[in-house]
Amino acid sequence: MGSPLSAVTRGSAKIITDKRGGLGVVDIIKHAPFVPVRIFWIFDVPAGTPRGGHAHKACSQFLICLHGRINIDAMDGTLHQSFVLEHGDFLNLVPGIFSTETFLDEGSSLAVLCDRPYEPEDYVYERDLFVPVRI
């Protein structure tokens, strides 16, 4: 079995700008290894404020930074890595990753697509007791 953190992928949206403004495009079928069934977004978070602070047993998440900069602190119980997402960057988190998202800039916003509906029993909040889910 491998480390869940080794299965995390990242990339950047195609950004198109002209005099009318900007357009960001992510072809989900090319970058997310699942069909999204739920989306939520986080915004108006004061700079320096963390969100998340949990892992999922079964849910995969596809995070897209819509504005600003957001640090994703990810660990799988063995390995640890930080990812800074800027406007248009995305990160695919597989199950078994304990993550905390810290909003670095005022006005940062994050969209999250999930492959499962909200299921309270899927969440693991105890970082110190976190035992990774092996893939």
C-alpha positions as CSV (number, residue, x, y, z in Angstrom):
1,M,0.0,0.0,0.0
2,G,1.2,3.5,-0.8
3,S,1.1,6.8,1.0
4,P,-2.1,8.8,0.4
5,L,0.0,11.9,0.1
6,S,1.8,10.4,-2.9
7,A,-1.5,10.3,-4.7
8,V,-2.2,14.1,-4.3
9,T,-2.1,15.9,-7.7
10,R,-2.0,19.6,-8.5
11,G,-2.2,21.9,-11.5
12,S,-3.4,25.3,-12.7
13,A,-6.5,26.4,-14.5
14,K,-6.3,27.8,-18.0
15,I,-6.7,31.6,-17.6
16,I,-8.0,33.7,-20.5
17,T,-8.1,37.4,-20.1
18,D,-9.1,40.2,-22.5
19,K,-10.7,43.7,-22.1
20,R,-13.9,42.1,-20.8
21,G,-12.2,40.4,-17.9
22,G,-10.9,37.0,-17.0
23,L,-12.1,33.4,-17.5
24,G,-10.6,30.5,-15.6
25,V,-11.2,26.9,-17.0
26,V,-10.5,23.6,-15.4
27,D,-11.5,20.5,-17.4
28,I,-12.6,18.4,-14.4
29,I,-12.7,15.2,-16.5
30,K,-8.9,15.6,-17.2
31,H,-7.8,16.5,-13.7
32,A,-10.2,15.1,-11.1
33,P,-10.3,11.3,-10.8
34,F,-14.0,11.4,-9.8
35,V,-17.4,12.7,-10.8
36,P,-18.3,15.6,-8.5
37,V,-21.6,15.2,-6.5
38,R,-21.2,18.2,-4.2
39,I,-19.6,21.6,-4.3
40,F,-19.0,24.2,-1.6
41,W,-16.9,27.4,-1.4
42,I,-15.2,29.2,1.4
43,F,-14.8,33.0,1.3
44,D,-14.6,36.2,3.5
45,V,-12.1,34.4,5.7
46,P,-9.7,36.8,7.6
47,A,-6.1,36.5,6.4
48,G,-4.1,34.0,8.5
49,T,-7.2,32.1,9.5
50,P,-7.2,28.3,9.2
51,R,-10.2,26.2,8.0
52,G,-10.6,22.5,7.6
53,G,-8.5,20.7,10.2
54,H,-9.8,17.2,9.3
55,A,-9.4,14.1,7.1
56,H,-11.9,12.1,5.2
57,K,-12.1,8.3,5.4
58,A,-13.8,8.0,1.9
59,C,-14.4,11.4,0.4
60,S,-12.1,12.8,-2.3
61,Q,-11.9,16.6,-2.7
62,F,-10.8,18.8,-5.6
63,L,-9.8,22.3,-4.3
64,I,-9.6,25.3,-6.6
65,C,-8.3,28.6,-5.4
66,L,-10.6,31.2,-7.0
67,H,-8.9,34.3,-5.6
68,G,-5.9,35.1,-3.4
69,R,-3.5,32.6,-1.8
70,I,-4.3,29.6,0.3
71,N,-1.8,27.3,2.1
72,I,-2.9,23.7,2.2
73,D,-1.1,21.8,5.0
74,A,-1.5,18.1,4.2
75,M,-0.4,15.0,6.0
76,D,-1.2,11.3,5.9
77,G,0.0,10.2,9.3
78,T,3.5,9.5,7.9
79,L,4.4,12.2,5.3
80,H,3.7,15.9,5.5
81,Q,3.6,18.5,2.7
82,S,2.4,22.1,2.2
83,F,1.0,23.4,-1.0
84,V,0.4,27.1,-1.7
85,L,-2.4,27.6,-4.1
86,E,-2.8,30.9,-6.0
87,H,-5.5,32.2,-8.3
88,G,-6.5,29.3,-10.6
89,D,-4.4,26.6,-8.9
90,F,-6.0,23.4,-8.0
91,L,-5.2,20.4,-5.8
92,N,-6.8,16.9,-5.7
93,L,-6.9,15.5,-2.1
94,V,-7.6,11.8,-1.9
95,P,-9.1,10.1,1.2
96,G,-6.7,9.7,4.1
97,I,-5.2,13.2,4.0
98,F,-5.5,15.3,7.1
99,S,-5.6,18.9,5.8
100,T,-5.8,22.4,7.1
101,E,-6.4,25.4,4.7
102,T,-4.9,28.7,5.8
103,F,-6.2,31.7,3.9
104,L,-3.1,33.9,3.4
105,D,-4.6,37.0,1.8
106,E,-7.7,39.0,2.6
107,G,-10.4,38.1,0.0
108,S,-9.1,34.7,-0.8
109,S,-11.7,32.2,-1.8
110,L,-11.7,28.4,-2.3
111,A,-14.1,26.1,-4.2
112,V,-14.2,22.4,-3.2
113,L,-15.7,19.7,-5.4
114,C,-16.4,16.4,-3.6
115,D,-17.2,12.8,-4.9
116,R,-19.6,12.2,-2.0
117,P,-22.4,14.0,-0.2
118,Y,-21.9,15.4,3.3
119,E,-21.5,12.5,5.7
120,P,-20.5,13.4,9.3
121,E,-19.2,9.9,10.0
122,D,-16.6,10.4,7.2
123,Y,-14.7,13.1,9.1
124,V,-11.7,12.5,11.3
125,Y,-10.9,15.5,13.5
126,E,-8.2,14.2,15.9
127,R,-4.9,15.1,14.2
128,D,-2.8,13.7,17.0
129,L,-4.7,10.4,16.8
130,F,-4.9,10.3,13.1
131,V,-4.2,6.9,11.6
132,P,-3.9,7.1,7.8
133,V,-6.2,5.4,5.4
134,R,-3.9,3.4,3.1
135,I,-4.6,3.4,-0.6
